Amino acid sequence: MDIQQEVEEVKKELVRLIIKHLRENKLPAEKAKKLAGDFLNVLPIDSQQDLLEKLKNLGINYQEAKELYVDELKKISEEQKDQTLSKMRDHIQNGNIDQAIEAARKISSGAQ
């Protein structure tokens, strides 16, 4: 998924969370309006890292943005892990065991 599609998904999820929290009386209407406006003010978003940074910053003041930040961080971590595992599998199939081991080290150290 490209970054613009990801941003659209985040927008939809943010609206869903705002509505849910408004209905549950966890979020006052004025704060919901401010959150929506603050999110729109951080657009455009250029990369996944940019998206994470902006959600993290919004999460300082808004629980809804913090929830989205955690979800996005998990999603990106899983994608990176899957990519590394795929690389390892390719290296093993091509007989490049040392490169597969190096990829495994990167995933275990968190440096992908």
N, C-alpha and C positions, 0 to 999 in steps of 0.2 A: 504494500500500500504506500503510495507516495505521501509526502508531508501534507499536501493540501487536503487529501482525503482524510488523513488522520485528524487534521484540525476540524474538519466538518464533523467527524465522529465525536470529537471532544466537545464541540459546540452543542450537539444533540444531547450528549450525556449531561452537560452542565445544565441545560434547560430542564432535563428530566429530574435532576437532583434539586434544582431550585423549586420546581413545582411540588415535588415530594415533600421537601422541607417546609414549604409554605402551607401545604395541607396538614402537615403534622404540627404546625405552629412552632417549628424549630427555627424559623427564619422570618423576621419581620419583613413586610413588603418593601419598605424603604431600603433595607439592606440588600434585598434581592435585586432591586433596581440598580443599586450602586455596584453590586457584583457583576451584573450583566454589562453595565457600562464600562467598568474597569477591565473586564475581559475583552470587550470590543476595542478598548484603547491600546491593548498590547498587540493587536493585529497590525500588520501581517506577521506571520511566523515563518522563519526561513528553514528550520531544520528540526530534527527531533530534539537535539540538545537545547535549542532555543525554546521549543515548546516546554520541555521539562523545567528550564530556568524560570520561564514566565509563570507556569503553574505553581512552582515552588514559592515564588514571590507573592503571588495572589493568595496562596495557602496560609501565609502569615496572618492575614486578616479574615479569611473565609474558609470555613471547614469544608465547604463543597469543593473548592479548588484544591484543598489539601487531599481530599479523597481522590480526585482526578489525577493529581500528581502521583500518588502512590500506585494507582491503577496503571498509569502510563509507564512508570518506572518498572513495574513488574512485567508489563507487556514487552518493553524494550529489552529487558534482561533475558526474557525467555526467547525472544527473536535472536539475540546475539548468541545465546547458548545453542539454539538449534542450528544456526549457521556454522558455529565452530564444530559441532558434532558432525555436520554434513562434510565439512572440510576434512575432519579426521577420517571419516569413512572413505572419502575419495583417496586420501593419502594411503590408507591401508590397502585399498583395492589396487592402487598403482605400485605397491611395494615400497612406499616411502615411509617406513615405520618411524624413522627419526623425526620427520616432519609431523606425523600424527602425534607423537609424544610431545613435541613442542606445542602443538595446538592444545593438547590436554593440559599442559602446564599453564598456558595462558588462561584457559577457562577456570582452572582451579585457583589461580591468583587473582582473577577478576579483571585481568588486563586483556581485553579482546581487541 
